[in-house]
Amino acid sequence: MVEEMPNPHLNAPKTMVAAVLIGASSSFIFLICLLFSMQDVDLVNSSPAGALLETMYQATSSRAGAVCLQVCHAHCQETELTIR
């Protein structure tokens, strides 16, 4: 695909750096949202269901909402792995 873009020797590295920067910035925003929605850090650390699921449960106060968010997150990770 790189050969088909104009000026691949310049645009391909720019695209790769942009992808890393977009991923890092969106991950940072996600991390800040998770940290601000946590109410009990000790409960998150000792949760048998996992830290991410417990944090989402604390944020939504709903088991169904937390599970839906976790399923969406897992689906995005699975889709990303199958694309590669």
Secondary structure, 3 states (H helix, E strand, C coil): CHHHCCCHHHHHHHHHHHHHHHHHHHHHHHHHHHHHHCCCHHHHHCCCCCHHHHHHHHHHCCHHHHHHHHHHHHHHHHHHHHHC
